[in-house]
Amino acid sequence: MKTAIVYYSMSGNVEQTAKAVADAIGADLIRLQPEKAYPDKGAKKFLWGGKSALMGETPTLQSYTFDAAAYDRVIFGSPVWASTFTPPIRTFLRDQAGALQGKRFAAFFCYSGGGGDKAIVKLAKALSIDAFDAAMLLIDPKDKPSAENDKKIADFCAAIGGGKRSVILHTRRLTLRPWREEDAADLFEYARDPAIGLSAGWRPHTDVEESRMIICGILSAPEIYAVCLDDRPIGSIGLKMGDGTDMTDRPDECELGYWIGKPFWGQGLIPEAGEELLRHAFEDLGMRAVWCGYYDGNERSKRVQEKLGFVYHHTTENLLVPQLQERRMGHVNLLTKEQWGKLRKS
């Protein structure tokens, strides 16, 4: 079932949620923008938005592309204004009334106060349906990230038959989320630096298109995450399993891999991301052990693994580095769930 997410976002909470759901279920994003923007700060933000919603206004929208025939389901995303959905959504419903007939619907709302339940009812009434396939209310997910909101998103995706990659992880400073094709320019900005890839055994990226292809291929594997500051990727971290790793063939073991852009070296960001991904591996995925390695001379990677609690296991000499077609010395470390548990308690 092909799905479109039609949304309006003022402060970024709805947009972040729309992208998370799209990543999880493989949906297309259609953002609605009024030609005349609403005030987005101070008292005017609430006065103008609330008045517009209460009056049932239908503002003129900037051009957007929506081919209704291409979609079986439409998910609506909106802030809650005056206990109802926002005027840009109302304009879309008016303009697409005939095209939306026979579709399946789901909806989510982001809000700071109350009125979310009423907004769901009013949107369902506007669509002339009794209930949505799934509905979700989130309290400021961008400004107040929480495990509760993440679970709501995962449950929402599962309820509409998705959940392909619904996990999003948070640390004090970072968000770990699936890579998106639109991240290609950010990926290229850091992955073209020889100081990043060569020490890890891969060639620097040559252009944005190559970065896009790598996102669609290698980085689209399960449990591979963009390391993000303010939703902008600055590195990558992931758990390689099954055929994706040559360090183990056990289904309850995996390999940790990571890198971060040079401007962010020395800030403790990868150890911070690694701590959360190890928690995810042991607690959520049920891993028994996680492996991790580095090539001789890569002292930065060695220090990351030491900070995360990995213990030396073995060294392999004359190890082939496939992408570079050269041989190096490789060091391999191991962290078991038992060892990780003791570190957490200490």
Secondary structure, 3 states (H helix, E strand, C coil): CCEEEEECCCCCHHHHHHHHHHHHHCCEEEECCECCCCCCCHHHHHHHHHHHHHCCCCCCECCCCCCHHHCCEEEEEEECECCECCHHHHHHHHHCCCCCCCCEEEEEEEECCCCHHHHHHHHHHHCCCCCCCCEEEEECCCCCCCHHHHHHHHHHHHHCCCCCCCCCEECCCCEEECCCHHHHHHHHHHHCCHHHHHHHCCCCCCCHHHHHHHHHCHHHCCCEEEEEECCEEEEEEEEECHHHCCCCCCCCEEEEEEEECHHHCCCCHHHHHHHHHHHHHHHHCCCCEEEEEEECCCHHHHHHHHHHCCEEEEEEEEEEECCCCEEEEEEEEEEEHHHHHHHHHC
